Amino acid sequence: MHLEIITPDKKVFQGEVSEASFPGASGAFQVLNNHAPLVSALAKGVVAFTTKEGRQILQVDGGVVEVKENNIILLAEKIIQE
């Protein structure tokens, strides 16, 4: 899957991931390959994803995530911790 994490200031991450977890406004959820399309508001919390280099964790201060055809775009209000 292809993941892009974007803030109003910059593109924080772009690359291939095997899975990603998000702090949804209605509860945390995980996205795996071939996930059904979705759009979700994000709460303040941890975004975690796995690349070939290993697990990466970011702290976001809300935002929106869209999943469609193995592409994930996260528009984060702010990254608290990189």
FENBELHU-V208523 format. One record per helix or strand of 3 or more residues. SS is the DSSP state (~ for helix, > for strand). FROM is the first residue (numbers start at 1). TO is the last residue. Records with the same first field share a line. If there is no record, write none. Layout:
SS: FROM-TO ; FROM-TO
This chain:
>: 2-6 ; 11-16 ; 19-24 ; 27-32 ; 38-51 ; 54-68 ; 71-76 ; 79-81
